[in-house]
């Protein structure tokens, strides 16, 4: 019923082994080599990325240091400008106060002079007022 031919079985086995050998040399070995190369490339890229990350962290720290130094310098410049402005404002205020005191003194002197002048003129015209007042009272 079932006839197995040993020659056919043996030739099928040999062909199978030849196909497996041929596939191994033409397909599997290059495919495995490509996979190994790709894994090595990924490993190298990860190492480079870690190295770049370390470089970036260093640059970031350096940038933060530069920013901190710039902030300190800006604060120093701002304080210096504030102090200079305060000194200038105090000087101007002192000058203005001195000018106002001088003007106040001059005004007070002028006022005293005018007051004295007015008193003298009123005292000089007092007899006329008295006579006009007497004339008005006598006319009433």
Buried (B, 14 or more C-beta within 10 A) or exposed (E): EEEEEEEEEEEEEEEEEEEEEEEEEEEEEEEEEEEEEEEEEEEEEEEEEEEEEEEEEEEEEEEEEEEEEEEEEEEEEEEEEEEEEEEEEEEEEEEEEEEEEEEEEEEEEEEEEEEEEEEEEEEEEEEEEEEEEEEEEEEE
